[in-house]
Amino acid sequence: MQYVTILGSTGTIGQQTLDVISQHTDRYAVFALTAHQNVDVMLQQCVRYQPQYAVMQDAEAAQRLHQRLQAEGFTIQVLSGMEGMIEVSAHEAVHAVMAAIVGAAGLLPVLAAAKSGKKILLANKETLVMAGQLFMDAVKQGQATLLPIDSEHNAIFQAMPGQPYDDLAEVGVNQIILTASGGPFRCYTKKQLGEVTPALALQHPNWVMGAKITVDSSTLMNKGLEVIEAHWLFNARPEQIEVVVHPQSVIHSMVSYVDGSILAQLGNPDMRTPIAYGLGYPERIASGVKPLSLVEIAKLEFEAPDTDRFPCLQLAYDALAVGGTAPAVLNAANEVAVAAFLRDDIHYLDIPRLLDDTLQKLPVEKVTSIDQLLEIDAQARACVQKAISKTSITHACKAVAL
Ligand SMILES: NC(=O)c1ccc[n+]([C@@H]2O[C@H](COP(=O)([O-])OP(=O)(O)OC[C@H]3O[C@@H](n4cnc5c(N)ncnc54)[C@H](OP(=O)(O)O)[C@@H]3O)[C@@H](O)[C@H]2O)c1
C-alpha cells in the first residue's frame, strides 16, 4: 500500500487525484489532505477517504473542520498553517506527495517533500518558476523522484526516457515542443482583448481547471510559466523550447530529435492521464479516461503563438533569459494581477502591462536562498499591488465620468 499526501485536495487537480486513487484502493491510501479554507469540500473528502491528517492553511477553517469532524464521530487529526502542510509532506509514513496547491503557497511543502526523498507528483508549476535551481537541488540531495504532472511536461517525460540529462544534445534531442491550446481568445483582435471580462476568461475551450490557471491559459502566461518549468525539469535552454499553438489539445507536447523524428504523447484532454502516470510510475495504471478516437478528432491544427497580442509568453522567455530572481518576480506579479482581474479591479490588458512594469522596477538578484526568494516574492506583490491601487482608482474615475 502506498500512502499519498494530496496538497490542494479540494482543487481541480486534487479532486482528480482522488478520483484516480478511488479506482485503485488496493494500491493507494490517502495519508493526508490539505486545503486553504474550503471546509465543506474538505469535510466530504475526509468522510469518504478517511485520511490520518487533514490540514487547512487557514487556522479558523481548521477549527471549523475539527468541530464538524468531531460532531460526525471522526478522529482525523486536523492541523493548520504552513507547518501543518510541511509536516504531512515530509512525514515518514508518506510515499508520494501530489503537489497541487495553486501558486507560490505550494513552494515550502513541496520543498519539504523533496528534502525527505518522496515521490513527488508536481502539478504546482509555480514552485519551479520561483525556485527552479534550489528545488532541483533539493530533489537531488533528498533523492526524491520527481514526476511532472502538467500535461505538457508529462508528455515530454514520456517521450524522452531515461532522464535527467546534463545536456539534451547528448541524447539527440533538438528541441522540446510545448503545445498550447491558445485559450478562448486565440482569434481575438487586440480591441476585443481589451473587452474581456473575468466570466469570459474563465471559460477554457478544452480543459476544466482552477480559476488562476484558466486565466493564465487565456493570456498565454500559463505557457510562459511552462517554458520556465521545462527549462528546469529537462535542463533545456530557452532556445531549445518552442511553443506551438494546437487548438485541439490532443497532442500534449513533443520532443524533436536530431534524426528528424518527433515523438508526441496524445490523449483526450483529461488530467487524470498524467495523474495516473505519476501515481503508477514506472507502471501504467488505469485512469478512467476515455481512449482517444483519432477518427472523431479527424483534424489536428498548429500555428505559431502571437506574442504581440499575448505578450505574457514573451515576458516569461525574457525573465528566463535574464535569470536570477526575475522569474520569481514575474510569478508573484502575475498571481496578484490575475487575482485583481478576477475581482474586476483591473482590465484584462492591464495584466501584461503590470507584469512588465514590475519586472522593470525590481532589480534582478542572484538566487541565494529560499528566504531571499520569499522576500522578493513579497516585494513584487507589494509593488504590483501599489500599481493596481492606482489603476483601480483610474478605472473608477473613468466609470464615474461615463
Ligand atoms: N487544473 C489543471 O488542469 C492543471 C493542469 C496543470 C497544472 N496545474 C497546476 O496545478 C496547481 C493546482 O491547480 P488547480 O487548477 O487544481 O487549482 P485550484 O482548483 O484553484 O485548486 C487550488 C488548491 O490549492 C489550495 N490553495 C489555494 N491557496 C492556498 C494557500 N494559500 N495555501 C494552501 N492551499 C491553498 C486550494 O484550497 P481551497 O479549495 O481551500 O481554496 C485548492 O485545494 C496549479 O499550480 C496549476 O498551475 C493545474
The ligand as an SDF file (V2000), in Angstrom:
LIG
                    3D

 48 52  0  0  0  0  0  0  0  0999 V2000
   -6.2150   22.2250  -13.2220 N   0  0  0  0  0  0  0  0  0  0  0  0
   -5.4310   21.7280  -14.1480 C   0  0  0  0  0  0  0  0  0  0  0  0
   -5.8860   21.0980  -15.1280 O   0  0  0  0  0  0  0  0  0  0  0  0
   -3.9330   21.8870  -14.0630 C   0  0  0  0  0  0  0  0  0  0  0  0
   -3.1270   21.3910  -15.0830 C   0  0  0  0  0  0  0  0  0  0  0  0
   -1.7530   21.5150  -14.9660 C   0  0  0  0  0  0  0  0  0  0  0  0
   -1.1730   22.1090  -13.8630 C   0  0  0  0  0  0  0  0  0  0  0  0
   -1.9800   22.6040  -12.8910 N   0  0  0  0  0  0  0  0  0  0  0  0
   -1.3600   23.2670  -11.7480 C   0  0  0  0  0  0  0  0  0  0  0  0
   -1.7910   22.6100  -10.5630 O   0  0  0  0  0  0  0  0  0  0  0  0
   -1.9400   23.5450   -9.4840 C   0  0  0  0  0  0  0  0  0  0  0  0
   -3.3710   23.4790   -8.9560 C   0  0  0  0  0  0  0  0  0  0  0  0
   -4.2530   23.8660   -9.9870 O   0  0  0  0  0  0  0  0  0  0  0  0
   -5.8320   23.6950   -9.8300 P   0  0  0  0  0  0  0  0  0  0  0  0
   -6.3950   24.0250  -11.1550 O   0  0  0  0  0  0  0  0  0  0  0  0
   -6.1320   22.3560   -9.2180 O   0  0  0  0  0  0  0  0  0  0  0  0
   -6.1440   24.8610   -8.7810 O   0  0  0  0  0  0  0  0  0  0  0  0
   -7.4880   25.0880   -7.9170 P   0  0  0  0  0  0  0  0  0  0  0  0
   -8.6010   24.2980   -8.4990 O   0  0  0  0  0  0  0  0  0  0  0  0
   -7.6310   26.5380   -7.7890 O   0  0  0  0  0  0  0  0  0  0  0  0
   -7.1180   24.4380   -6.5010 O   0  0  0  0  0  0  0  0  0  0  0  0
   -6.1270   25.0060   -5.7040 C   0  0  0  0  0  0  0  0  0  0  0  0
   -5.9270   24.2090   -4.4390 C   0  0  0  0  0  0  0  0  0  0  0  0
   -4.9240   24.8650   -3.6540 O   0  0  0  0  0  0  0  0  0  0  0  0
   -5.4840   25.2470   -2.3780 C   0  0  0  0  0  0  0  0  0  0  0  0
   -4.9130   26.5390   -2.0140 N   0  0  0  0  0  0  0  0  0  0  0  0
   -5.1390   27.7410   -2.6120 C   0  0  0  0  0  0  0  0  0  0  0  0
   -4.4470   28.7150   -1.9870 N   0  0  0  0  0  0  0  0  0  0  0  0
   -3.7960   28.1270   -0.9740 C   0  0  0  0  0  0  0  0  0  0  0  0
   -2.9540   28.6020    0.0710 C   0  0  0  0  0  0  0  0  0  0  0  0
   -2.6260   29.9020    0.1820 N   0  0  0  0  0  0  0  0  0  0  0  0
   -2.4660   27.7070    0.9560 N   0  0  0  0  0  0  0  0  0  0  0  0
   -2.7790   26.4100    0.8740 C   0  0  0  0  0  0  0  0  0  0  0  0
   -3.5810   25.8860   -0.0730 N   0  0  0  0  0  0  0  0  0  0  0  0
   -4.0840   26.7410   -0.9880 C   0  0  0  0  0  0  0  0  0  0  0  0
   -6.9830   25.3180   -2.6080 C   0  0  0  0  0  0  0  0  0  0  0  0
   -7.7010   25.1860   -1.3860 O   0  0  0  0  0  0  0  0  0  0  0  0
   -9.2110   25.8360   -1.2220 P   0  0  0  0  0  0  0  0  0  0  0  0
  -10.0900   24.9830   -2.0970 O   0  0  0  0  0  0  0  0  0  0  0  0
   -9.4980   25.7110    0.2190 O   0  0  0  0  0  0  0  0  0  0  0  0
   -9.1170   27.2530   -1.7070 O   0  0  0  0  0  0  0  0  0  0  0  0
   -7.1720   24.1300   -3.5460 C   0  0  0  0  0  0  0  0  0  0  0  0
   -7.1630   22.9410   -2.8240 O   0  0  0  0  0  0  0  0  0  0  0  0
   -1.5730   24.9220  -10.0810 C   0  0  0  0  0  0  0  0  0  0  0  0
   -0.2360   25.1880   -9.8100 O   0  0  0  0  0  0  0  0  0  0  0  0
   -1.7590   24.7260  -11.5740 C   0  0  0  0  0  0  0  0  0  0  0  0
   -0.9220   25.5600  -12.3470 O   0  0  0  0  0  0  0  0  0  0  0  0
   -3.3400   22.5070  -12.9610 C   0  0  0  0  0  0  0  0  0  0  0  0
  1  2  1  0
  2  3  2  0
  2  4  1  0
  4  5  1  0
  4 48  2  0
  5  6  2  0
  6  7  1  0
  7  8  2  0
  8  9  1  0
  8 48  1  0
  9 10  1  0
  9 46  1  0
 10 11  1  0
 11 12  1  0
 11 44  1  0
 12 13  1  0
 13 14  1  0
 14 15  2  0
 14 16  1  0
 14 17  1  0
 17 18  1  0
 18 19  2  0
 18 20  1  0
 18 21  1  0
 21 22  1  0
 22 23  1  0
 23 24  1  0
 23 42  1  0
 24 25  1  0
 25 26  1  0
 25 36  1  0
 26 27  1  0
 26 35  1  0
 27 28  2  0
 28 29  1  0
 29 30  1  0
 29 35  2  0
 30 31  1  0
 30 32  2  0
 32 33  1  0
 33 34  2  0
 34 35  1  0
 36 37  1  0
 36 42  1  0
 37 38  1  0
 38 39  2  0
 38 40  1  0
 38 41  1  0
 42 43  1  0
 44 45  1  0
 44 46  1  0
 46 47  1  0
M  CHG  2   8   1  16  -1
M  END
$$$$
